[in-house]
Amino acid sequence: MLEKIHYIIVVIFLSISFLTNAQTSNAINYKANIKAPLTNKENVQLQEVFGDKLQNYVLNNSQRLKDLKNLLRNRVSVVELPNFKKEATLLSEIPLFNNYNKNLRRKRFNKDTFNPLKYNFDFYSNGTKIYKVDRTNYYIVIKSQYQ
């Protein structure tokens, strides 16, 4: 039953996303939760990806920090959908985003510790993107920043 509810939620979400893309403006709507300080988990995620460049490229850049908080808190979700059959790009096909940390490595997928910033996802498309975690029923859903 829970699987069916997850499936229905994703289908509705995708339908709304596709319908609203034609009407989408280029204004980004931020939720109030981005005003809160970084959590410990977010700090770990950012440090993993940006390494010794974190201070200069993120923490000293208020707009970049705001965008990354928005991405982590409001736009990326990991959902389990056992009966979802839509084709999706596999996580293993997405290159690592190792521009700042050449030591980044892929790890065995764990929903609780997954760091979406490690991957070169299409975070800035106008529509919702869905990626499948290989050999699992998990999907990574990335909402457009313009919704």
Protein Blocks (a to p, Z undefined) as FASTA:
>chain_A
ZZmmmmmmmmmmmmmmmmmmmmpcfbdcddfklmpccdfklmmmmmmmnmmmlmmmmmmm
mklmmmmmmmmmmmgccdddfkbcbdcddfklpccdfklmmkbccddddfklocfklpcc
dfkbcbdcddddehiabdcddddfkZZ
